[in-house]
Amino acid sequence: MEQNNQLVKDIKKIEQCRICQNNNLKHILGLGNQHLVDFLDDKEDINYVAPLELVLCSKKDNGCGLLQLQHTVPPDLLYRKFWYKSGVNQTIRDDLKDIVRKAEKKIDLY
């Protein structure tokens, strides 16, 4: 079945940092429009796409250093058919906590 690519409506482009509201965002990487999901209903013939661009709130410009997506897509388009939920059982929660502990050892998060 051939699918139609359609740009997501209601995409919000951020103009300031999501954490510190600094307006000096530096464009880091642009990958063009990317598909949101790869598990569509057979009934659906629309494959939504949205821009995938990274911007940095540069510490050189009095920012916080957060690397972030420049566009926000409505969450229901991303997760309405998503089959995986991270907090479903204790094993998954423990695994996720372990990932955080390992990241904290490698990266100064505070």
SULURVEN-V728527 format. One record per backbone hydrogen bond with DSSP energy under -1.0 kcal/mol. CO is the residue of the C=O (numbers start at 1). NH is the residue of the N-H. E is the energy in kcal/mol with one decimal. If there is no record, write none. Layout:
co->CO nh->NH e->E
co->CO nh->NH e->E
This chain:
co->4 nh->47 e->-3.5
co->6 nh->49 e->-2.2
co->12 nh->72 e->-2.7
co->22 nh->17 e->-2.4
co->23 nh->25 e->-1.4
co->26 nh->56 e->-2.7
co->29 nh->54 e->-2.9
co->32 nh->52 e->-2.1
co->34 nh->50 e->-2.0
co->45 nh->4 e->-2.8
co->47 nh->6 e->-1.8
co->48 nh->36 e->-2.3
co->49 nh->8 e->-2.4
co->50 nh->34 e->-3.1
co->52 nh->31 e->-2.9
co->53 nh->70 e->-2.5
co->54 nh->28 e->-2.8
co->54 nh->29 e->-1.4
co->55 nh->68 e->-2.8
co->56 nh->26 e->-3.0
co->56 nh->58 e->-1.3
co->57 nh->65 e->-2.4
co->58 nh->63 e->-2.1
co->59 nh->62 e->-1.5
co->66 nh->57 e->-2.2
co->68 nh->55 e->-2.8
co->70 nh->14 e->-3.0
co->72 nh->12 e->-2.4
co->74 nh->77 e->-1.4
co->75 nh->79 e->-2.6
co->76 nh->80 e->-1.6
co->79 nh->82 e->-1.1
co->85 nh->88 e->-1.2
co->89 nh->93 e->-2.1
co->90 nh->94 e->-2.9
co->91 nh->95 e->-2.3
co->92 nh->96 e->-2.4
co->93 nh->97 e->-2.2
co->94 nh->98 e->-2.2
co->95 nh->99 e->-1.9
co->96 nh->100 e->-1.9
co->97 nh->101 e->-2.5
co->98 nh->102 e->-2.4
co->99 nh->103 e->-2.2
co->100 nh->104 e->-2.6
co->101 nh->105 e->-1.5
co->102 nh->106 e->-1.3
co->103 nh->107 e->-2.6
co->107 nh->109 e->-1.2
